[in-house]
């Protein structure tokens, strides 16, 4: 029994930490990618005077929007759980 | 609701035995309470950067809005501290040797080190400053045998060594993934999206900071009150303690330790919104999980590690390891340096009676006031916090301003 380092707790902190600390932002990025139009479209919608002829005005389909929304919902739920942990601590 | 603010019984009895009937105890109690609130205040401005430096550096938030948001969230967080333990450095020093004078001297050590490192623009751990101060004053009062070395290593030193490494890893992996995943998103939408993500994750860090750090001061004051006999052991921490501690840390945060914010936001890595979100998410996750598993980590060590990690995870990004290295030296020095001040303060205060206490308090105020005045010569404020690193307003951590500013 090691009294200096609690390896079990350390493992959980690293493991869950990776899921929450790196996984959630990644999920946020996926959500953002799903709900935002592709780069060419966004450039076309840029400030007046921007020259861009390539963009079609096609937005994202409802499935992509819903999936993106789901990603954001999971991130928000995790945030809520984090606040619960603070309060419950 | 009945269980709110409940204190473990038994704490502070020894202090009660020693000081309860002392004629000066009212004055000493007032001195400890005021000093503890002053420490809480320095804790606030010293740590604003942990949460907000990245959002300020990427201009996701205007500097003044960022510190205001962090101040409010620290206030809210402090009121969320439902279980205040009336203790100081528990498990690190034998509770039998903690007297009111020891607590006072320890706080003096913590404040002095916090203000000195703020002046130098070094993000060092406020918790370590307090722990170091108390250990030093305990050694001066009761000798080295009063320190629980095993607790010090396993609860303070090892976590301090491991937490920045964990934070670097999580933030680096997060940054790597974010950069890959967002390649195809147009810059405008990306910037807007990640500004929101960055502010959200930084807010979690602020909230967690308010809860963790304000609670420490609440515990110190409650311990002093129990020692004085004003509060019964096992009773709730009085409302005014909660309110005053919450206000002190929040006001300190709002003041913004611009010198430290600058070092964290501009000195280590040039970051964009995605790196900012990766860094703050890594910090929030590491801090919350660790406190959930019973480790009270230094928010500063974690935040610094996360910011470094966000540079490590980005190929080609410049990470100023020399700045990080000098910072790490300051972290190592924090415990002994605050300890030396705490020890000196304890010896003076105990030896000199009331006059000794006054001298210590006056000396601390003189040092802090002097550093504040000296800081006016190289002011860093919301106006120049985002200037290029290495220009005239850099902290002493930057080589350009190192030993003496050379005329350019």
Interface residues (C-beta under 8 A of the other chain):
Chain A: X3 X4 X5 X6 X9 X10 X12 X13 X14 X16 X17 X18 X20 X21 X22 X24 X25 X26 X28 X29 X30 X32 X33 X36 X37 X38 X39 X41 X42 X43 X46 X79 X82 X83 X85 X86 X87 X89
Chain B: X77 X80 X82 X83 X150 X153 X154 X158 X162 X166 X169 X170 X171 X173 X174 X177 X178 X181 X182 X184 X185 X186 X187 X188 X189 X190 X193 X194 X197 X200 X201 X204 X207 X208 X211 X274 X277 X278 X281 X282 X283 X284 X285 X286 X288 X289 X290 X291 X292 X293 X294 X295
